[in-house]
Amino acid sequence: MQITFSRLSNSVLGSLADQSISISKKAKYTVVKDQPLLVALETEFTGYITVFGKSAFSGLGTSVEKADMKRDGVFLGMKTMLSGMLKLPSFPNQQNAVDLFTVFQNRGLDINTYSYNDETTEMDKLISDLSTPVNVVKLESLYFTPYFESLKTAQTEFKAIYAEQLAANSTLRLELSASSTRRKLEGALRNYFGVVEGMKSVSGWTDLHAELNELVKSIRNSKIGPRSEEQTPPAV
């Protein structure tokens, strides 16, 4: 379970700790019940959210996630329908479908997996490309205009709620002990992950290790870093 904690934003570090604790507290993982390093992690996490709480968890995270899922859904729907039309040689206006699918390809067929900031940037570019007079006509020929309008609306709604989240976070100040608090949480995570890693081949620990490892990989392997409120962590 290798991950560079210093590269994580404050919110992602807090989320990693929170989810690690939640996983470890599952009833089936009796091997870590009252485990000293897990208890230490819980203690440091409690101190961490006292300092970073409002900054790292603005309360808008769920709304941002839902808004992102909405625009992702429309994007994926349009991409899938266009892809399907390419496989139907006799489909009317198939060339228009080919041309529009190429627009999607040029901007990235997987932009829904990007970080919030990067996806927003690329989605704006995609919408701009699709908004040219030529492409508007092609969208109309395929009866895609309502879907395109839905994509634009979803993008606008996401940008509004995300901007609200960032603005809320930027107005909240961290306490002077922030750097020390962050280092303590990183250390507690490192120690706990270390014992789980060391015991992974022992009965009762294997599944816990696998679940925590998947959590770590999902953050480590995400495109352009973890999806988060992307705050700059304090220098450590």
ChimeraX attribute file (.defattr): number of C-alpha atoms within 10 A of each C-alpha:
attribute: neighborCount
match mode: 1-to-1
recipient: residues
	/A:1	16
	/A:2	12
	/A:3	13
	/A:4	9
	/A:5	20
	/A:6	15
	/A:7	14
	/A:8	22
	/A:9	21
	/A:10	25
	/A:11	25
	/A:12	23
	/A:13	24
	/A:14	23
	/A:15	16
	/A:16	18
	/A:17	21
	/A:18	17
	/A:19	13
	/A:20	23
	/A:21	18
	/A:22	11
	/A:23	16
	/A:24	21
	/A:25	15
	/A:26	12
	/A:27	10
	/A:28	13
	/A:29	15
	/A:30	13
	/A:31	13
	/A:32	19
	/A:33	14
	/A:34	11
	/A:35	13
	/A:36	11
	/A:37	19
	/A:38	22
	/A:39	16
	/A:40	19
	/A:41	25
	/A:42	20
	/A:43	14
	/A:44	22
	/A:45	26
	/A:46	15
	/A:47	17
	/A:48	24
	/A:49	19
	/A:50	15
	/A:51	20
	/A:52	22
	/A:53	18
	/A:54	16
	/A:55	23
	/A:56	24
	/A:57	20
	/A:58	19
	/A:59	13
	/A:60	16
	/A:61	16
	/A:62	11
	/A:63	14
	/A:64	23
	/A:65	16
	/A:66	12
	/A:67	21
	/A:68	22
	/A:69	15
	/A:70	18
	/A:71	23
	/A:72	21
	/A:73	15
	/A:74	19
	/A:75	24
	/A:76	15
	/A:77	14
	/A:78	19
	/A:79	17
	/A:80	12
	/A:81	13
	/A:82	22
	/A:83	15
	/A:84	11
	/A:85	20
	/A:86	16
	/A:87	10
	/A:88	10
	/A:89	10
	/A:90	9
	/A:91	11
	/A:92	12
	/A:93	13
	/A:94	19
	/A:95	14
	/A:96	21
	/A:97	22
	/A:98	15
	/A:99	14
	/A:100	22
	/A:101	20
	/A:102	14
	/A:103	17
	/A:104	22
	/A:105	14
	/A:106	11
	/A:107	16
	/A:108	15
	/A:109	15
	/A:110	14
	/A:111	22
	/A:112	20
	/A:113	14
	/A:114	19
	/A:115	19
	/A:116	22
	/A:117	16
	/A:118	16
	/A:119	19
	/A:120	21
	/A:121	13
	/A:122	16
	/A:123	23
	/A:124	16
	/A:125	13
	/A:126	18
	/A:127	18
	/A:128	11
	/A:129	18
	/A:130	19
	/A:131	14
	/A:132	11
	/A:133	10
	/A:134	11
	/A:135	16
	/A:136	16
	/A:137	16
	/A:138	21
	/A:139	20
	/A:140	13
	/A:141	15
	/A:142	15
	/A:143	11
	/A:144	17
	/A:145	15
	/A:146	11
	/A:147	15
	/A:148	20
	/A:149	13
	/A:150	16
	/A:151	22
	/A:152	19
	/A:153	14
	/A:154	21
	/A:155	23
	/A:156	16
	/A:157	17
	/A:158	23
	/A:159	18
	/A:160	13
	/A:161	18
	/A:162	23
	/A:163	13
	/A:164	15
	/A:165	20
	/A:166	16
	/A:167	12
	/A:168	15
	/A:169	18
	/A:170	11
	/A:171	9
	/A:172	14
	/A:173	12
	/A:174	15
	/A:175	11
	/A:176	9
	/A:177	10
	/A:178	20
	/A:179	15
	/A:180	14
	/A:181	20
	/A:182	27
	/A:183	18
	/A:184	19
	/A:185	24
	/A:186	21
	/A:187	16
	/A:188	22
	/A:189	24
	/A:190	18
	/A:191	16
	/A:192	20
	/A:193	21
	/A:194	15
	/A:195	14
	/A:196	21
	/A:197	19
	/A:198	12
	/A:199	15
	/A:200	16
	/A:201	12
	/A:202	10
	/A:203	9
	/A:204	15
	/A:205	19
	/A:206	15
	/A:207	15
	/A:208	22
	/A:209	21
	/A:210	15
	/A:211	14
	/A:212	21
	/A:213	17
	/A:214	13
	/A:215	16
	/A:216	17
	/A:217	14
	/A:218	12
	/A:219	17
	/A:220	19
	/A:221	11
	/A:222	13
	/A:223	14
	/A:224	13
	/A:225	16
	/A:226	21
	/A:227	20
	/A:228	21
	/A:229	24
	/A:230	18
	/A:231	16
	/A:232	11
	/A:233	18
	/A:234	14
	/A:235	10
	/A:236	9
